[in-house]
Amino acid sequence: MKVAIIGYGAMGHEIEQVLREKGHEITLTVDAGEEWKMSPDVLRDADVAIEFSTPSSAFDNVTACLRAGIPVVCGTTGWNDRRPEAENLCKQLNGTMFWSSNFSIGVNVLFRVNRYLANIMSHLSSYDVSIRELHHTRKKDAPSGTAITLAEDIIACNGNKKSWVNYATDNISELGIVSVREGDVSGIHEITYISDCDTIELSHSAKSRHGFAVGAVMAAEYAARHKGVLSMDDMLDELL
């Protein structure tokens, strides 16, 4: 498989290593400020693009790939306001766009367990729920895309919660997300249910970026064989 890497920071380099280990060919790397490299003719040399850039550049990068006619796997978070536009363009062009807030297989298992637990807890009004997430100081968005996904899934199941906020809250209609940025933490996400009697905790702690890179490459292999707006749930359904 021939792959273009768009966003050549720490994640881009980790993805490059996994691609080489799996025998894939890298046709293009694009670092910040090198968007001029992304002409349609150059992009078309790849079977798929993997995009991990910044919230301000993700939309342009993704749509450039879609217009060039190549599948794009995007792991950039913090651009939710424009993602529906990109998804609509993908459908119009009969293209392929695979987006996830987190490509770790473990985190996506967490997403499924979180939804299952949220459905159970929706019947137990004595518990209140909150989320805490920790990342390295270089992370540009807060809360993390993973925390937002967790929160939105809980809200969909819990009739008391109407919205999430990025701070601790005692408002019963709000789901509080506390974001911490320190050191070189790869990513920790904790969902906590508290009652007067006890505490239930669900958590995931990433040991390194390697798990995210492996999942992103798996997603690229999947996207190269499928059409449409895709997600980790689609890929996991096939794997499981």
C-alpha positions as a Markdown table, in Angstrom:
| # | Residue | x | y | z |
|---|---|---|---|---|
| 1 | Met | 0.0 | 0.0 | 0.0 |
| 2 | Lys | 1.3 | 3.5 | -0.9 |
| 3 | Val | 0.7 | 6.1 | 1.8 |
| 4 | Ala | 0.9 | 9.9 | 2.1 |
| 5 | Ile | 1.6 | 11.2 | 5.6 |
| 6 | Ile | 0.1 | 14.7 | 6.2 |
| 7 | Gly | 1.3 | 16.1 | 9.5 |
| 8 | Tyr | 4.9 | 15.0 | 10.1 |
| 9 | Gly | 5.2 | 15.7 | 13.8 |
| 10 | Ala | 5.6 | 13.1 | 16.6 |
| 11 | Met | 2.5 | 11.1 | 15.5 |
| 12 | Gly | 3.5 | 11.3 | 11.8 |
| 13 | His | 6.9 | 9.9 | 12.6 |
| 14 | Glu | 5.4 | 7.1 | 14.7 |
| 15 | Ile | 3.0 | 6.2 | 11.9 |
| 16 | Glu | 5.9 | 6.2 | 9.4 |
| 17 | Gln | 7.7 | 3.6 | 11.6 |
| 18 | Val | 4.7 | 1.4 | 11.7 |
| 19 | Leu | 4.1 | 1.7 | 8.0 |
| 20 | Arg | 7.7 | 0.7 | 7.2 |
| 21 | Glu | 7.5 | -2.3 | 9.7 |
| 22 | Lys | 4.4 | -3.5 | 7.8 |
| 23 | Gly | 6.0 | -3.2 | 4.4 |
| 24 | His | 4.0 | -0.2 | 3.1 |
| 25 | Glu | 5.5 | 2.5 | 0.9 |
| 26 | Ile | 5.5 | 6.2 | 1.9 |
| 27 | Thr | 5.0 | 8.4 | -1.2 |
| 28 | Leu | 4.8 | 11.8 | 0.6 |
| 29 | Thr | 5.4 | 13.5 | 3.9 |
| 30 | Val | 3.9 | 16.9 | 4.6 |
| 31 | Asp | 5.1 | 18.9 | 7.6 |
| 32 | Ala | 3.6 | 22.2 | 8.9 |
| 33 | Gly | 4.1 | 24.9 | 6.2 |
| 34 | Glu | 4.7 | 22.3 | 3.5 |
| 35 | Glu | 1.1 | 22.2 | 2.2 |
| 36 | Trp | 2.4 | 23.3 | -1.2 |
| 37 | Lys | 3.5 | 19.7 | -1.6 |
| 38 | Met | -0.1 | 18.5 | -1.8 |
| 39 | Ser | -0.9 | 19.0 | -5.5 |
| 40 | Pro | -3.6 | 16.6 | -6.8 |
| 41 | Asp | -1.1 | 14.8 | -9.1 |
| 42 | Val | 1.3 | 14.1 | -6.1 |
| 43 | Leu | -1.5 | 13.0 | -3.8 |
| 44 | Arg | -2.8 | 10.6 | -6.4 |
| 45 | Asp | 0.4 | 8.7 | -6.2 |
| 46 | Ala | -0.8 | 7.3 | -2.9 |
| 47 | Asp | -3.5 | 4.7 | -2.3 |
| 48 | Val | -4.5 | 6.4 | 1.0 |
| 49 | Ala | -3.5 | 9.5 | 3.1 |
| 50 | Ile | -3.1 | 9.6 | 6.9 |
| 51 | Glu | -3.7 | 13.0 | 8.3 |
| 52 | Phe | -2.6 | 14.1 | 11.8 |
| 53 | Ser | -2.1 | 17.9 | 11.7 |
| 54 | Thr | -3.7 | 20.8 | 13.5 |
| 55 | Pro | -7.3 | 21.9 | 14.0 |
| 56 | Ser | -6.8 | 24.9 | 11.8 |
| 57 | Ser | -5.4 | 22.9 | 8.8 |
| 58 | Ala | -7.3 | 19.6 | 9.0 |
| 59 | Phe | -10.3 | 20.7 | 6.9 |
| 60 | Asp | -8.2 | 21.9 | 4.0 |
| 61 | Asn | -6.0 | 18.8 | 4.2 |
| 62 | Val | -8.9 | 16.4 | 4.2 |
| 63 | Thr | -10.8 | 18.1 | 1.4 |
| 64 | Ala | -7.6 | 18.3 | -0.7 |
| 65 | Cys | -7.4 | 14.5 | -0.5 |
| 66 | Leu | -11.0 | 14.0 | -1.2 |
| 67 | Arg | -10.8 | 16.2 | -4.3 |
| 68 | Ala | -7.7 | 14.3 | -5.5 |
| 69 | Gly | -9.8 | 11.1 | -5.2 |
| 70 | Ile | -7.8 | 9.3 | -2.6 |
| 71 | Pro | -9.1 | 7.9 | 0.7 |
| 72 | Val | -8.1 | 9.9 | 3.8 |
| 73 | Val | -7.7 | 8.8 | 7.4 |
| 74 | Cys | -7.9 | 11.7 | 9.8 |
| 75 | Gly | -7.0 | 11.7 | 13.5 |
| 76 | Thr | -6.9 | 15.4 | 14.0 |
| 77 | Thr | -9.3 | 16.7 | 16.7 |
| 78 | Gly | -10.6 | 20.1 | 17.5 |
| 79 | Trp | -12.3 | 20.9 | 14.1 |
| 80 | Asn | -15.8 | 19.4 | 14.8 |
| 81 | Asp | -17.5 | 22.6 | 13.5 |
| 82 | Arg | -16.2 | 21.9 | 10.0 |
| 83 | Arg | -16.2 | 18.1 | 9.9 |
| 84 | Pro | -19.8 | 17.8 | 8.7 |
| 85 | Glu | -18.8 | 19.8 | 5.6 |
| 86 | Ala | -15.9 | 17.4 | 4.9 |
| 87 | Glu | -18.3 | 14.4 | 5.4 |
| 88 | Asn | -20.8 | 15.9 | 2.9 |
| 89 | Leu | -18.1 | 16.5 | 0.4 |
| 90 | Cys | -17.0 | 12.9 | 0.8 |
| 91 | Lys | -20.5 | 11.7 | 0.0 |
| 92 | Gln | -20.8 | 14.1 | -3.0 |
| 93 | Leu | -17.6 | 12.8 | -4.5 |
| 94 | Asn | -18.3 | 9.2 | -3.6 |
| 95 | Gly | -15.0 | 9.2 | -1.7 |
| 96 | Thr | -13.6 | 7.8 | 1.5 |
| 97 | Met | -13.1 | 9.7 | 4.8 |
| 98 | Phe | -12.2 | 7.8 | 7.9 |
| 99 | Trp | -12.2 | 10.0 | 11.1 |
| 100 | Ser | -11.7 | 9.1 | 14.7 |
| 101 | Ser | -11.0 | 11.0 | 17.8 |
| 102 | Asn | -8.7 | 8.2 | 18.9 |
| 103 | Phe | -7.2 | 5.3 | 16.8 |
| 104 | Ser | -6.1 | 3.2 | 19.8 |
| 105 | Ile | -7.9 | -0.2 | 19.7 |
| 106 | Gly | -8.0 | -0.1 | 23.5 |
| 107 | Val | -9.7 | 3.3 | 23.6 |
| 108 | Asn | -12.3 | 2.1 | 21.1 |
| 109 | Val | -13.0 | -0.8 | 23.3 |
| 110 | Leu | -13.4 | 1.8 | 26.1 |
| 111 | Phe | -15.9 | 3.7 | 23.9 |
| 112 | Arg | -18.0 | 0.5 | 23.6 |
| 113 | Val | -17.8 | -0.3 | 27.3 |
| 114 | Asn | -18.6 | 3.4 | 28.1 |
| 115 | Arg | -21.8 | 3.2 | 26.1 |
| 116 | Tyr | -22.8 | -0.1 | 27.8 |
| 117 | Leu | -22.1 | 1.3 | 31.2 |
| 118 | Ala | -23.9 | 4.6 | 30.5 |
| 119 | Asn | -27.0 | 2.7 | 29.5 |
| 120 | Ile | -27.0 | 0.8 | 32.8 |
| 121 | Met | -26.3 | 4.0 | 34.9 |
| 122 | Ser | -29.0 | 5.9 | 33.2 |
| 123 | His | -31.5 | 3.9 | 35.4 |
| 124 | Leu | -29.6 | 4.8 | 38.6 |
| 125 | Ser | -30.3 | 8.5 | 39.4 |
| 126 | Ser | -28.3 | 8.3 | 42.7 |
| 127 | Tyr | -25.0 | 8.4 | 40.7 |
| 128 | Asp | -23.4 | 11.5 | 39.1 |
| 129 | Val | -20.8 | 11.1 | 36.3 |
| 130 | Ser | -17.7 | 13.1 | 35.4 |
| 131 | Ile | -14.7 | 12.8 | 33.1 |
| 132 | Arg | -11.1 | 13.6 | 33.7 |
| 133 | Glu | -8.4 | 13.6 | 30.9 |
| 134 | Leu | -4.7 | 14.1 | 31.0 |
| 135 | His | -2.3 | 14.8 | 28.1 |
| 136 | His | 1.1 | 16.2 | 27.4 |
| 137 | Thr | 1.6 | 20.0 | 27.4 |
| 138 | Arg | 1.9 | 20.1 | 23.6 |
| 139 | Lys | -1.7 | 19.0 | 23.0 |
| 140 | Lys | -3.5 | 22.0 | 21.4 |
| 141 | Asp | -7.1 | 21.2 | 22.1 |
| 142 | Ala | -9.0 | 20.8 | 25.4 |
| 143 | Pro | -10.9 | 18.8 | 26.2 |
| 144 | Ser | -9.5 | 16.0 | 24.1 |
| 145 | Gly | -11.5 | 14.6 | 21.2 |
| 146 | Thr | -11.6 | 11.3 | 23.1 |
| 147 | Ala | -13.1 | 13.0 | 26.1 |
| 148 | Ile | -15.7 | 14.7 | 24.0 |
| 149 | Thr | -16.7 | 11.4 | 22.3 |
| 150 | Leu | -17.0 | 9.8 | 25.8 |
| 151 | Ala | -19.1 | 12.7 | 27.0 |
| 152 | Glu | -21.4 | 12.7 | 24.0 |
| 153 | Asp | -22.0 | 9.0 | 24.3 |
| 154 | Ile | -22.9 | 9.4 | 28.0 |
| 155 | Ile | -25.2 | 12.3 | 27.2 |
| 156 | Ala | -27.0 | 10.2 | 24.6 |
| 157 | Cys | -27.8 | 7.6 | 27.2 |
| 158 | Asn | -28.4 | 9.9 | 30.3 |
| 159 | Gly | -31.6 | 11.9 | 30.3 |
| 160 | Asn | -30.3 | 14.2 | 33.0 |
| 161 | Lys | -27.3 | 15.4 | 31.1 |
| 162 | Lys | -28.0 | 18.0 | 28.4 |
| 163 | Ser | -24.4 | 19.2 | 27.6 |
| 164 | Trp | -20.8 | 18.9 | 28.6 |
| 165 | Val | -18.6 | 21.7 | 30.0 |
| 166 | Asn | -14.8 | 21.8 | 30.3 |
| 167 | Tyr | -14.7 | 22.2 | 34.1 |
| 168 | Ala | -15.9 | 20.5 | 37.2 |
| 169 | Thr | -19.6 | 21.2 | 37.9 |
| 170 | Asp | -22.4 | 20.5 | 40.4 |
| 171 | Asn | -25.1 | 21.3 | 37.8 |
| 172 | Ile | -27.0 | 18.1 | 37.4 |
| 173 | Ser | -27.7 | 18.9 | 33.7 |
| 174 | Glu | -24.0 | 19.4 | 32.8 |
| 175 | Leu | -21.4 | 16.7 | 32.4 |
| 176 | Gly | -18.1 | 18.1 | 33.7 |
| 177 | Ile | -14.8 | 17.3 | 31.9 |
| 178 | Val | -11.6 | 18.3 | 33.7 |
| 179 | Ser | -8.6 | 18.6 | 31.4 |
| 180 | Val | -5.0 | 18.4 | 32.7 |
| 181 | Arg | -1.9 | 19.2 | 30.6 |
| 182 | Glu | 1.4 | 18.1 | 32.1 |
| 183 | Gly | 4.7 | 16.5 | 31.2 |
| 184 | Asp | 4.8 | 14.0 | 28.4 |
| 185 | Val | 1.6 | 12.1 | 29.2 |
| 186 | Ser | 0.4 | 10.1 | 26.2 |
| 187 | Gly | -3.2 | 10.1 | 27.3 |
| 188 | Ile | -5.3 | 9.1 | 30.3 |
| 189 | His | -9.1 | 9.1 | 30.3 |
| 190 | Glu | -11.2 | 8.4 | 33.4 |
| 191 | Ile | -15.0 | 8.2 | 33.7 |
| 192 | Thr | -16.2 | 8.3 | 37.3 |
| 193 | Tyr | -19.7 | 7.6 | 38.7 |
| 194 | Ile | -20.1 | 8.7 | 42.3 |
| 195 | Ser | -23.0 | 8.1 | 44.7 |
| 196 | Asp | -23.3 | 8.6 | 48.5 |
| 197 | Cys | -22.4 | 4.9 | 48.9 |
| 198 | Asp | -19.6 | 4.1 | 46.4 |
| 199 | Thr | -17.6 | 5.0 | 43.3 |
| 200 | Ile | -17.4 | 3.3 | 39.9 |
| 201 | Glu | -14.5 | 4.1 | 37.7 |
| 202 | Leu | -13.7 | 3.3 | 34.1 |
| 203 | Ser | -10.3 | 4.3 | 32.7 |
| 204 | His | -7.8 | 3.9 | 29.9 |
| 205 | Ser | -4.1 | 4.9 | 30.1 |
| 206 | Ala | -1.9 | 4.9 | 27.0 |
| 207 | Lys | 1.7 | 3.8 | 27.5 |
| 208 | Ser | 3.0 | 5.5 | 24.3 |
| 209 | Arg | 1.9 | 6.8 | 20.9 |
| 210 | His | 2.6 | 3.5 | 19.3 |
| 211 | Gly | -0.9 | 2.1 | 19.9 |
| 212 | Phe | -2.4 | 5.1 | 18.2 |
| 213 | Ala | -0.1 | 4.7 | 15.2 |
| 214 | Val | -0.9 | 1.0 | 14.9 |
| 215 | Gly | -4.6 | 1.8 | 14.9 |
| 216 | Ala | -4.2 | 4.5 | 12.3 |
| 217 | Val | -2.3 | 2.2 | 9.9 |
| 218 | Met | -5.0 | -0.4 | 10.4 |
| 219 | Ala | -7.6 | 2.2 | 9.6 |
| 220 | Ala | -5.7 | 3.2 | 6.4 |
| 221 | Glu | -5.6 | -0.5 | 5.3 |
| 222 | Tyr | -9.4 | -0.6 | 5.9 |
| 223 | Ala | -10.1 | 2.7 | 4.2 |
| 224 | Ala | -8.2 | 1.7 | 1.1 |
| 225 | Arg | -10.8 | -1.1 | 0.6 |
| 226 | His | -14.0 | 0.7 | 1.5 |
| 227 | Lys | -16.0 | 3.7 | 0.4 |
| 228 | Gly | -17.9 | 6.3 | 2.4 |
| 229 | Val | -17.7 | 8.1 | 5.7 |
| 230 | Leu | -16.0 | 5.5 | 8.0 |
| 231 | Ser | -15.3 | 5.1 | 11.7 |
| 232 | Met | -13.5 | 2.8 | 14.1 |
| 233 | Asp | -16.8 | 1.2 | 14.8 |
| 234 | Asp | -17.0 | 0.1 | 11.2 |
| 235 | Met | -13.5 | -1.4 | 11.3 |
| 236 | Leu | -14.1 | -3.1 | 14.7 |
| 237 | Asp | -17.3 | -4.6 | 13.5 |
| 238 | Glu | -15.4 | -6.2 | 10.6 |
| 239 | Leu | -12.6 | -7.4 | 12.9 |
| 240 | Leu | -14.9 | -8.8 | 15.6 |
